[in-house]
């Protein structure tokens, strides 16, 4: 027996809800401990009390308000995968349980070690304190920190953020929208497209309300999926993480299921009401569908096409980003290099120029000692118009670690204090114009002698490693102008060097070298992490793999829904105009001519999809003016994404035309009896 389409529409929401809840719980776990209701941020603007007194006051707050207060400190060498949670241990609170049994993360990529809040004397007290408790606990925590000499700010965590719903919808809008559209279409097919069920019930004297209630009994399909799925999902979670944070996951799944069922139930009710209003005799006789319903069936295909275009752009960008991190080759190029993460929490004087000049002087000294290397990827002017071109600023230490060759095959090295500018191979850039643009802005602080005598030429081969720390820049730059600056501390301001350190454009040669430099400068509190570039590569690969998986599901779902809607709209159209179609074919007209209106619809949908592709490409392409960075892999993939989206539209159109042909033959064989 075939499953009724309406019943299938009620099966999909709980399955999708589990996927979204898992993504949300994973992202929530990776961002911190689960269940936080408020965050109090402490900034040291004047003299503060000892850390032990701060910890004691926080323990007192936790006992009085039956709350848990957490200070999460990321591991300096692996901030995205290892962290320490300093927790209060008031009896009967989550903190007491964690102190006794440890904290188990929902995500398997993160490990959290629990220590008592008394260990705060070994850590920087400035930063964020997470509160698990009521509003009184939040206010008391802020008051305790202010009493210790801190300036505080508080933020209540929204409920949807607290249970991972916000994280679940991040990056999944195309997948969710496509499946919801498909469920709505299934509801209309099972009600408006099959009105005899309602007509038979009306013959038995049932009222409209009773018919709607009888139809809504299909929600038992959702209940069946939930009853069967709960033990299965529970078993999988037990293998995954020992049922860590299962309450949060369950609440998130329940919220998602409820939210996804709302449009399904609404469509089911509306479709039933429309079917009930049709004349009983005409419905039982199989009368033609109303023209308005056929029009709605065709119009429903437009959002499916637009969602498909968006999904193809997203998955193509994700695939290219994943492929740009070339695994072993990139890990070998990164070597032992590490990035420093500037502490994000409010620091004393962190908004002053002097603070950043101090950081910049630290960077300049490290570059002079060859403890660090410069690898700053930026956009610079071409010098011949308003456009821009990617550029990679490097120093002598970079060239010791990376092999760049000039056009004649010689390895590029620094032999004097002259700045050199090398253009990518085969480039039509005006090198002199680029140099003028560099001298006028990026190199404006350089000594006059260096600005007047800039050497260089062309590179032999494309591909310079950028030590990229996140997905906003490509790991290998294939079309960048390489600017070699022998003395970076004398060419760039301390403010610029400090900014480049904070964005990962200055990296240290090893973790040991970075730790020695930080300790010698007395800046240990200013850096929250010393991160291996190789670890950042692995994290990007993991995130890219997740994005590719979600995008792939969205594209598959989008194509499936679009094809199903094409079948539905074609069947509805032929059901209404079946006799006219049969008469035209019998009169010797070509199938293309008698289906001209359907082919016109396909042309309009293809045109609308083409317009959407051009619009999305225009928004995401590097515009050369800085609004969309040419360094962003997603922007650089705009052309490939556009071609992929066009190919998907062509495939969809071909399938839709094939559906029209098959439906036409079926109508002719039945001699138009369906009209």
C-alpha positions as CSV (number, residue, x, y, z in Angstrom):
1,X,0.0,0.0,0.0
2,X,1.3,3.4,-0.9
3,X,2.0,6.0,1.7
4,X,-0.4,9.0,1.3
5,X,1.5,12.1,0.4
6,X,0.1,14.0,3.4
7,X,1.5,11.4,5.7
8,X,4.9,11.7,4.2
9,X,4.7,15.4,4.8
10,X,4.3,14.7,8.5
11,X,7.3,12.3,8.5
12,X,9.9,14.7,7.3
13,X,9.7,17.4,10.0
14,X,10.9,15.3,13.0
15,X,13.7,13.8,10.9
16,X,14.9,17.2,9.8
17,X,14.5,18.5,13.4
18,X,16.9,15.9,14.7
19,X,19.6,17.0,12.1
20,X,19.2,20.6,13.0
21,X,19.2,19.9,16.8
22,X,22.4,17.9,16.4
23,X,24.1,20.7,14.5
24,X,22.9,23.3,17.0
25,X,24.0,21.3,20.1
26,X,27.4,20.7,18.5
27,X,28.0,24.3,17.8
28,X,26.7,25.3,21.3
29,X,29.1,22.8,22.9
30,X,32.0,24.1,20.8
31,X,31.3,27.7,21.9
32,X,31.3,27.0,25.7
33,X,29.5,25.1,28.4
34,X,25.8,24.2,27.8
35,X,23.0,25.8,29.7
36,X,24.4,29.3,30.3
37,X,21.6,31.8,31.1
38,X,23.7,35.0,31.3
39,X,27.2,36.3,30.7
40,X,28.9,38.9,32.9
41,X,32.0,40.5,31.3
42,X,34.6,42.0,33.7
43,X,37.1,44.6,32.6
44,X,39.9,45.9,34.9
45,X,39.9,49.7,34.8
46,X,41.4,50.2,38.2
47,X,43.1,48.3,41.0
48,X,41.5,45.0,41.7
49,X,41.5,42.7,44.7
50,X,43.4,39.4,44.7
51,X,42.1,36.5,42.6
52,X,41.5,34.3,45.6
53,X,39.2,36.9,47.1
54,X,37.4,37.2,43.7
55,X,36.9,33.4,43.7
56,X,35.7,33.4,47.3
57,X,33.1,36.1,46.5
58,X,31.9,34.2,43.5
59,X,31.5,31.0,45.5
60,X,29.4,32.9,48.0
61,X,27.2,34.2,45.2
62,X,26.7,30.7,43.9
63,X,25.7,29.4,47.4
64,X,23.3,32.2,48.1
65,X,21.5,32.0,44.7
66,X,21.9,28.2,44.1
67,X,23.7,29.0,40.8
68,X,26.8,27.9,38.9
69,X,29.4,30.5,37.8
70,X,31.9,29.4,35.2
71,X,35.1,31.1,33.9
72,X,36.2,29.3,30.7
73,X,39.8,29.5,29.7
74,X,40.9,28.2,26.4
75,X,44.1,26.1,26.1
76,X,46.8,28.3,24.7
77,X,48.1,25.6,22.3
78,X,44.7,24.3,21.2
79,X,42.0,26.9,22.0
80,X,39.3,25.4,19.7
81,X,39.6,21.8,21.1
82,X,40.8,22.0,24.7
83,X,39.7,24.4,27.5
84,X,39.5,24.6,31.3
85,X,36.3,25.5,33.1
86,X,36.8,27.1,36.5
87,X,33.5,26.4,38.3
88,X,31.8,27.2,41.6
89,X,30.7,24.1,43.5
90,X,27.6,25.2,45.5
91,X,25.8,22.0,46.7
92,X,23.0,20.8,44.4
93,X,24.2,22.8,41.4
94,X,25.6,21.8,38.0
95,X,29.0,23.0,39.2
96,X,29.0,20.6,42.1
97,X,28.2,17.7,39.7
98,X,30.9,18.8,37.3
99,X,33.5,19.2,40.0
100,X,32.7,15.6,41.2
101,X,32.2,13.8,37.9
102,X,33.8,16.0,35.3
103,X,32.1,17.7,32.3
104,X,31.3,15.8,29.2
105,X,31.1,17.8,26.0
106,X,28.3,17.1,23.4
107,X,30.9,17.6,20.6
108,X,33.6,15.0,20.4
109,X,36.0,17.6,19.0
110,X,36.2,19.5,22.3
111,X,37.5,18.4,25.7
112,X,36.8,20.5,28.8
113,X,38.8,20.0,32.0
114,X,37.0,21.2,35.3
115,X,38.8,22.9,38.1
116,X,37.5,24.7,41.1
117,X,37.0,28.5,41.0
118,X,39.7,28.7,43.7
119,X,42.2,28.0,40.9
120,X,41.5,31.4,39.5
121,X,44.7,32.7,41.1
122,X,46.6,31.0,38.3
123,X,44.6,32.6,35.5
124,X,43.7,36.1,34.3
125,X,40.5,37.2,36.1
126,X,39.5,39.6,33.4
127,X,37.0,38.3,30.9
128,X,33.6,36.6,30.7
129,X,31.9,34.8,33.5
130,X,29.0,32.5,32.5
131,X,26.1,32.2,34.9
132,X,23.7,29.3,35.1
133,X,20.9,30.6,37.3
134,X,18.2,33.2,37.6
135,X,18.4,37.0,37.1
136,X,19.3,37.4,40.8
137,X,22.4,35.3,40.3
138,X,23.4,37.4,37.3
139,X,23.0,40.7,39.2
140,X,24.8,39.3,42.2
141,X,27.7,38.1,40.1
142,X,28.1,41.5,38.5
143,X,27.9,43.1,41.9
144,X,30.6,40.8,43.2
145,X,33.0,41.6,40.3
146,X,32.3,45.3,40.7
147,X,33.1,45.0,44.4
148,X,36.5,43.5,43.4
149,X,37.3,46.5,41.3
150,X,36.1,45.5,37.8
151,X,33.8,47.3,35.4
152,X,31.1,44.9,34.3
153,X,28.6,44.4,31.6
154,X,25.9,41.8,31.5
155,X,24.0,40.0,28.8
156,X,21.2,37.6,29.1
157,X,21.4,34.6,26.7
158,X,18.2,34.2,24.8
159,X,16.4,30.9,25.3
160,X,16.8,29.8,21.7
161,X,20.5,30.5,21.9
162,X,20.7,28.6,25.2
163,X,19.3,25.3,23.7
164,X,21.1,25.5,20.4
165,X,18.3,26.5,18.1
166,X,20.1,29.5,16.8
167,X,23.2,27.4,16.0
168,X,21.0,24.8,14.2
169,X,19.5,27.3,11.7
170,X,22.9,28.8,10.9
171,X,23.9,27.8,7.4
172,X,20.9,25.5,6.9
173,X,18.2,27.9,5.6
174,X,18.3,26.5,2.0
175,X,17.9,22.9,3.3
176,X,15.1,23.8,5.7
177,X,13.3,26.0,3.2
178,X,13.4,23.4,0.5
179,X,12.1,20.6,2.6
180,X,9.4,22.8,4.1
181,X,8.3,23.8,0.6
182,X,8.2,20.1,-0.4
183,X,6.1,19.2,2.7
184,X,3.6,22.0,1.8
185,X,3.4,20.7,-1.8
186,X,2.7,17.2,-0.5
187,X,-0.1,18.5,1.7
188,X,-1.7,20.2,-1.3
189,X,-1.3,17.2,-3.5
190,X,-3.0,15.0,-0.9
191,X,-6.0,17.4,-0.3
192,X,-6.7,19.6,-3.3
193,X,-5.2,17.1,-5.7
194,X,-7.3,14.3,-4.2
195,X,-10.6,15.9,-3.2
196,X,-12.6,12.6,-3.3
197,X,-11.7,11.8,0.4
198,X,-13.4,15.0,1.5
199,X,-16.4,14.5,-0.8
200,X,-17.0,11.0,0.5
201,X,-16.9,12.3,4.1
202,X,-19.4,15.0,3.2
203,X,-21.7,12.4,1.7
204,X,-21.7,10.7,5.1
205,X,-22.9,14.0,6.6
206,X,-19.7,15.1,8.3
207,X,-19.3,18.8,9.0
208,X,-16.3,20.8,7.7
209,X,-14.8,20.9,11.2
210,X,-15.1,17.1,11.5
211,X,-13.5,16.6,8.1
212,X,-10.6,18.9,9.1
213,X,-10.1,17.1,12.4
214,X,-10.1,13.7,10.6
215,X,-7.5,15.0,8.1
216,X,-5.3,16.2,10.9
217,X,-5.2,12.7,12.4
218,X,-2.3,12.2,9.9
219,X,-0.2,13.9,12.6
220,X,0.1,10.4,14.1
221,X,2.8,9.8,11.5
222,X,4.9,12.4,13.3
223,X,4.1,10.7,16.6
224,X,5.1,7.3,15.2
225,X,8.4,8.7,14.0
226,X,9.1,10.2,17.4
227,X,8.2,7.0,19.3
228,X,10.4,4.9,17.0
229,X,13.1,7.5,16.7
230,X,13.6,8.4,20.4
231,X,15.3,5.1,21.4
232,X,17.3,5.0,18.1
233,X,18.6,8.5,18.5
234,X,19.2,7.9,22.2
235,X,21.3,4.9,21.4
236,X,23.3,6.8,18.7
237,X,23.9,9.7,21.2
238,X,25.1,7.2,23.8
239,X,27.7,5.9,21.4
240,X,28.6,9.4,20.3
241,X,29.1,11.2,23.6
242,X,27.5,9.1,26.4
243,X,24.2,11.1,26.3
244,X,26.0,14.4,27.2
245,X,23.6,17.4,27.3
246,X,20.8,15.2,26.1
247,X,18.2,17.5,27.7
248,X,19.3,20.4,25.7
249,X,19.3,18.3,22.5
250,X,15.8,17.0,23.2
251,X,14.5,20.5,23.9
252,X,16.0,21.8,20.7
253,X,14.6,18.9,18.7
254,X,11.2,19.5,20.2
255,X,11.3,23.2,19.2
256,X,12.4,22.5,15.7
257,X,9.7,19.8,15.3
258,X,7.0,22.2,16.4
259,X,8.2,25.0,14.2
260,X,8.5,22.8,11.2
261,X,5.0,21.3,11.7
262,X,3.4,24.8,11.7
263,X,3.5,25.4,7.9
264,X,2.7,21.7,7.3
265,X,-0.4,21.8,9.4
266,X,-1.4,25.2,8.0
267,X,-1.1,23.9,4.4
268,X,-3.0,20.7,5.3
269,X,-5.9,22.7,6.8
270,X,-6.0,25.2,3.9
271,X,-5.9,22.4,1.3
272,X,-8.7,20.5,3.1
273,X,-10.9,23.6,3.3
274,X,-10.4,24.2,-0.4
275,X,-11.2,20.6,-1.2
276,X,-14.3,20.6,1.0
277,X,-15.7,23.7,-0.8
278,X,-15.7,21.9,-4.2
279,X,-19.1,20.5,-5.4
280,X,-19.6,16.9,-4.4
281,X,-20.9,15.7,-7.7
282,X,-18.2,17.4,-9.8
283,X,-15.5,16.0,-7.4
284,X,-16.8,12.4,-7.6
285,X,-17.2,12.6,-11.3
286,X,-13.5,13.8,-11.6
287,X,-14.2,17.3,-13.0
288,X,-11.4,19.5,-14.2
289,X,-9.3,21.2,-11.6
290,X,-9.9,25.0,-11.2
291,X,-7.6,27.2,-13.2
292,X,-6.5,29.0,-10.1
293,X,-5.2,25.8,-8.5
294,X,-3.2,25.0,-11.7
295,X,-1.7,28.5,-11.6
296,X,-0.7,28.0,-7.9
297,X,0.9,24.7,-8.8
298,X,3.0,26.4,-11.4
299,X,3.8,29.4,-9.2
300,X,5.0,27.0,-6.4
301,X,7.9,26.0,-8.6
302,X,9.5,29.5,-8.5
303,X,10.7,29.4,-4.9
304,X,12.0,25.9,-5.4
305,X,14.1,27.2,-8.3
306,X,15.4,30.1,-6.3
307,X,16.3,27.9,-3.3
308,X,18.1,25.5,-5.6
309,X,20.2,28.4,-7.0
310,X,21.1,29.5,-3.5
311,X,22.0,26.0,-2.4
312,X,24.2,25.4,-5.4
313,X,26.1,28.6,-4.8
314,X,26.6,27.6,-1.1
315,X,27.8,24.1,-1.7
316,X,30.1,25.1,-4.6
317,X,31.8,27.7,-2.4
318,X,32.1,25.1,0.5
319,X,33.6,22.6,-1.9
320,X,36.2,25.0,-3.2
321,X,37.0,26.2,0.3
322,X,37.5,22.6,1.4
323,X,39.7,21.8,-1.6
324,X,41.8,25.0,-1.1
325,X,43.0,23.4,2.2
326,X,45.2,20.9,0.5
327,X,45.9,18.6,3.4
328,X,49.5,17.3,3.7
329,X,50.9,20.0,1.3
330,X,49.5,22.8,3.5
331,X,50.6,21.2,6.7
332,X,54.1,20.8,5.3
333,X,54.1,24.5,4.3
334,X,52.9,25.6,7.7
335,X,55.6,23.8,9.5
336,X,55.9,24.7,13.2
337,X,54.5,28.2,12.7
338,X,52.0,29.5,15.2
339,X,49.6,32.4,15.4
340,X,48.9,34.6,18.5
341,X,45.3,35.3,19.4
342,X,44.9,38.7,21.0
343,X,42.7,38.5,24.1
344,X,39.2,39.4,22.9
345,X,37.9,40.3,26.4
346,X,38.2,44.0,27.5
347,X,41.7,44.8,28.6
348,X,42.9,47.9,30.5
349,X,43.4,50.6,27.9
350,X,42.7,48.2,25.0
351,X,40.9,51.0,23.1
352,X,43.8,53.4,23.3
353,X,46.4,54.0,20.6
354,X,49.2,53.4,23.1
355,X,47.9,49.9,23.8
356,X,48.1,48.9,20.1
357,X,51.4,50.7,19.7
358,X,52.8,48.5,22.5
359,X,51.5,45.4,20.7
360,X,53.0,46.7,17.4
361,X,56.4,47.3,19.0
362,X,56.4,43.8,20.3
363,X,55.6,42.5,16.7
364,X,58.3,44.8,15.2
365,X,60.9,43.4,17.7
366,X,60.0,39.8,16.9
367,X,60.3,40.5,13.1
368,X,63.7,42.1,13.6
369,X,64.9,39.1,15.6
370,X,63.5,36.7,13.0
371,X,61.3,35.2,15.7
372,X,58.3,35.9,13.5
373,X,57.5,36.3,9.8
374,X,55.3,38.6,7.8
375,X,52.6,37.1,5.6
376,X,50.0,39.8,5.1
377,X,47.4,39.2,2.3
378,X,45.6,42.5,1.4
379,X,44.1,44.1,-1.6
380,X,46.0,47.0,-3.2
381,X,45.2,49.3,-6.1
382,X,46.2,48.5,-9.6
383,X,47.3,52.1,-10.2
384,X,45.4,52.2,-13.5
385,X,41.9,52.7,-12.3
386,X,39.5,52.1,-9.4
387,X,40.2,48.3,-9.4
388,X,42.3,46.3,-6.9
389,X,44.4,43.2,-7.0
390,X,45.5,40.8,-4.2
391,X,48.9,41.3,-2.7
392,X,51.0,39.4,-0.3
393,X,53.5,41.3,1.9
394,X,56.3,39.1,3.1
395,X,59.7,39.6,4.7
396,X,63.1,37.9,4.7
397,X,62.1,35.2,7.3
398,X,59.1,34.2,5.1
399,X,61.4,33.7,2.2
400,X,63.6,31.4,4.3
401,X,60.6,29.2,5.0
402,X,58.9,29.4,1.6
403,X,60.5,28.8,-1.8
404,X,59.5,31.6,-4.2
405,X,61.2,31.7,-7.6
406,X,61.7,34.6,-10.0
407,X,61.0,34.4,-13.7
408,X,64.6,33.3,-14.4
409,X,64.3,30.4,-11.9
410,X,66.4,31.9,-9.2
411,X,65.1,31.7,-5.6
412,X,63.9,35.1,-4.3
413,X,65.9,36.1,-1.3
414,X,66.7,39.4,0.5
415,X,70.3,40.6,-0.1
416,X,69.9,44.3,0.7
417,X,67.3,46.7,2.1
418,X,65.6,47.2,-1.2
419,X,61.8,46.5,-1.5
420,X,60.9,44.3,-4.4
421,X,57.5,43.8,-6.1
422,X,56.9,40.6,-8.1
423,X,53.8,40.2,-10.3
424,X,52.2,36.8,-10.9
425,X,53.2,34.9,-14.0
426,X,51.3,35.7,-17.2
427,X,49.7,38.8,-15.6
428,X,48.8,41.8,-17.7
429,X,49.2,44.2,-14.7
430,X,51.2,47.3,-15.2
431,X,53.9,46.8,-12.7
432,X,55.0,50.4,-12.6
433,X,51.4,51.5,-11.9
434,X,51.1,49.0,-9.1
435,X,54.3,50.3,-7.6
436,X,53.0,53.8,-7.8
437,X,49.9,52.7,-6.0
438,X,51.9,50.9,-3.3
439,X,54.2,53.9,-2.7
440,X,51.2,56.2,-2.4
441,X,49.5,54.2,0.3
442,X,50.7,50.9,1.7
443,X,54.4,51.9,1.6
444,X,53.9,55.5,2.5
445,X,55.8,55.2,5.8
446,X,58.8,53.6,4.2
447,X,62.1,55.6,4.0
448,X,62.3,57.8,0.8
449,X,65.3,55.8,-0.4
450,X,63.4,52.5,-0.3
451,X,60.3,54.1,-2.0
452,X,62.4,55.5,-4.9
453,X,64.3,52.3,-5.6
454,X,61.9,49.3,-5.8
455,X,63.1,46.3,-7.6
456,X,61.5,43.0,-8.6
457,X,60.0,41.4,-11.7
458,X,57.7,38.5,-12.4
459,X,57.3,35.2,-10.5
460,X,58.1,32.0,-12.3
461,X,55.1,30.1,-11.0
462,X,51.9,30.9,-9.2
463,X,51.2,29.8,-5.6
464,X,52.4,31.6,-2.5
465,X,51.4,30.2,0.9
466,X,49.6,32.7,3.1
467,X,49.5,31.0,6.5
468,X,45.7,31.6,6.5
469,X,44.2,31.2,9.9
470,X,40.5,31.1,8.9
471,X,38.2,30.6,5.9
472,X,38.1,34.3,5.0
473,X,41.4,34.0,3.0
474,X,42.8,31.3,0.7
475,X,45.7,29.3,1.9
476,X,47.5,29.5,-1.5
477,X,47.4,32.8,-3.4
478,X,47.8,32.1,-7.1
479,X,47.3,35.6,-8.6
480,X,48.7,37.9,-5.9
481,X,51.4,40.5,-6.3
482,X,54.2,39.5,-3.9
483,X,55.8,42.5,-2.1
484,X,59.1,41.7,-0.3
485,X,59.8,44.1,2.6
486,X,63.2,43.4,4.1
487,X,62.7,45.6,7.2
488,X,59.0,45.4,8.1
489,X,59.3,47.3,11.4
490,X,60.8,50.3,9.5
491,X,58.3,50.3,6.7
492,X,55.0,49.8,8.6
493,X,53.7,51.6,11.7
494,X,53.4,49.8,15.0
495,X,49.6,50.2,14.7
496,X,49.6,48.3,11.4
497,X,51.9,45.6,12.7
498,X,49.7,45.1,15.7
499,X,46.6,44.9,13.5
500,X,48.3,42.3,11.3
501,X,49.2,40.2,14.4
502,X,45.6,40.2,15.5
503,X,44.4,39.0,12.1
504,X,47.0,36.2,11.8
505,X,49.1,38.0,9.2
506,X,52.2,37.9,11.4
507,X,53.1,34.4,12.6
508,X,55.9,33.1,14.9
509,X,58.2,30.4,13.7
510,X,57.4,28.0,16.6
511,X,55.4,27.8,19.8
512,X,58.5,27.9,21.9
513,X,59.8,31.0,20.2
514,X,56.4,32.7,20.7
515,X,56.3,31.8,24.4
516,X,59.8,33.2,25.0
517,X,59.0,36.4,23.2
518,X,55.7,36.9,25.1
519,X,57.4,36.2,28.4
520,X,60.3,38.6,27.7
521,X,57.8,41.4,26.7
522,X,55.6,40.8,29.8
523,X,52.5,40.5,27.5
524,X,51.2,37.1,28.7
525,X,47.8,38.5,29.6
526,X,47.3,40.1,26.2
527,X,47.3,36.9,24.2
528,X,44.6,34.2,24.8
529,X,46.2,31.5,22.7
530,X,49.2,30.4,20.8
531,X,47.7,28.4,17.9
532,X,49.5,26.1,15.5
533,X,48.7,27.1,11.9
534,X,48.5,23.4,11.2
535,X,45.8,23.0,13.8
536,X,43.9,26.0,12.2
537,X,44.1,24.1,8.9
538,X,42.6,21.0,10.5
539,X,39.8,23.1,12.0
540,X,39.0,24.7,8.7
541,X,38.9,21.3,7.0
542,X,36.4,20.1,9.6
543,X,34.2,23.1,9.2
544,X,34.4,22.9,5.4
545,X,33.4,19.2,5.5
546,X,30.3,20.1,7.6
547,X,29.4,22.9,5.2
548,X,29.8,20.6,2.2
549,X,27.6,17.9,3.8
550,X,24.8,20.4,4.6
551,X,25.1,22.0,1.2
552,X,25.0,18.6,-0.5
553,X,21.8,17.7,1.3
554,X,20.3,21.1,0.4
555,X,21.1,20.6,-3.3
556,X,19.8,17.0,-3.4
557,X,16.6,18.1,-1.5
558,X,16.2,21.2,-3.8
559,X,16.5,19.1,-7.0
560,X,14.1,16.5,-5.6
561,X,11.5,19.1,-4.5
562,X,11.8,21.0,-7.8
563,X,11.3,17.8,-9.9
564,X,8.3,16.7,-7.7
565,X,6.7,20.1,-8.1
566,X,7.3,19.9,-11.9
567,X,5.5,16.5,-11.9
568,X,2.6,17.9,-9.8
569,X,2.2,21.1,-11.9
570,X,2.3,19.2,-15.2
571,X,-0.1,16.6,-14.0
572,X,-2.5,19.3,-12.8
573,X,-2.2,21.1,-16.1
574,X,-2.9,18.1,-18.2
575,X,-5.7,17.0,-15.9
576,X,-7.4,20.3,-16.6
577,X,-6.6,20.5,-20.4
578,X,-6.4,16.8,-21.2
579,X,-9.1,16.7,-23.9
580,X,-7.7,19.8,-25.6
581,X,-4.3,18.1,-25.6
582,X,-5.7,14.9,-27.1
583,X,-7.6,16.8,-29.7
584,X,-4.5,18.7,-30.8
585,X,-2.4,15.6,-31.0
586,X,-5.1,13.8,-33.0
587,X,-5.3,16.8,-35.4
588,X,-1.6,16.2,-36.2
589,X,-0.1,19.0,-34.2
590,X,3.3,18.5,-32.7
591,X,3.6,17.8,-28.9
592,X,5.7,21.0,-28.6
593,X,2.9,23.1,-30.1
594,X,0.1,21.7,-28.0
595,X,2.2,22.0,-24.9
596,X,3.3,25.5,-25.7
597,X,1.9,26.9,-22.5
598,X,3.9,24.4,-20.4
599,X,7.0,25.1,-22.4
600,X,6.4,28.8,-21.8
601,X,6.3,28.2,-18.1
602,X,9.6,26.3,-18.3
603,X,11.2,29.2,-20.2
604,X,9.9,31.7,-17.6
605,X,11.3,29.6,-14.7
606,X,14.6,29.2,-16.5
607,X,14.8,32.9,-17.1
608,X,13.9,33.6,-13.4
609,X,16.6,31.2,-12.3
610,X,19.1,32.8,-14.7
611,X,18.3,36.2,-13.2
612,X,18.8,34.8,-9.7
613,X,22.2,33.3,-10.8
614,X,23.4,36.7,-12.2
615,X,22.2,38.5,-9.1
616,X,23.9,36.1,-6.7
617,X,27.1,36.2,-8.9
618,X,27.1,40.0,-9.0
619,X,26.8,40.1,-5.2
620,X,29.5,37.6,-4.4
621,X,32.1,38.2,-7.1
622,X,35.2,40.2,-6.2
623,X,34.3,43.7,-7.5
624,X,37.8,45.1,-7.4
625,X,36.6,48.0,-5.3
626,X,37.0,46.3,-1.9
627,X,33.3,45.8,-1.1
628,X,33.8,42.1,-1.8
629,X,37.3,40.9,-1.0
630,X,39.2,39.1,-3.7
631,X,41.0,37.2,-0.9
632,X,37.8,35.4,0.1
633,X,37.7,31.9,-1.3
634,X,33.9,32.1,-1.5
635,X,34.1,35.3,-3.6
636,X,36.8,33.7,-5.8
637,X,34.4,30.8,-6.4
638,X,31.6,33.0,-7.6
639,X,32.3,32.2,-11.3
640,X,32.4,28.4,-10.8
641,X,29.3,28.7,-8.5
642,X,27.4,30.6,-11.3
643,X,28.3,28.0,-13.9
644,X,27.2,25.2,-11.5
645,X,23.9,26.9,-10.8
646,X,23.3,27.3,-14.5
647,X,24.1,23.7,-15.1
648,X,21.6,22.7,-12.3
649,X,18.9,24.9,-13.9
650,X,19.5,23.3,-17.3
651,X,19.3,19.8,-15.9
652,X,16.1,20.7,-14.1
653,X,14.6,22.2,-17.3
654,X,15.5,19.0,-19.3
655,X,13.9,16.8,-16.6
656,X,10.8,19.0,-16.6
657,X,10.5,18.8,-20.4
658,X,10.9,15.1,-20.2
659,X,8.1,15.0,-17.6
660,X,5.9,17.0,-20.0
661,X,6.6,14.5,-22.8
662,X,5.8,11.4,-20.6
663,X,2.6,13.0,-19.3
664,X,1.6,13.9,-22.8
665,X,2.0,10.3,-24.0
666,X,0.0,9.1,-21.0
667,X,-2.9,11.5,-21.8
668,X,-2.9,10.5,-25.4
669,X,-3.0,6.8,-24.5
670,X,-6.0,7.4,-22.2
671,X,-7.7,9.4,-25.0
672,X,-8.1,12.4,-22.9
673,X,-10.5,10.7,-20.4
674,X,-8.8,12.5,-17.5
675,X,-10.3,15.8,-18.5
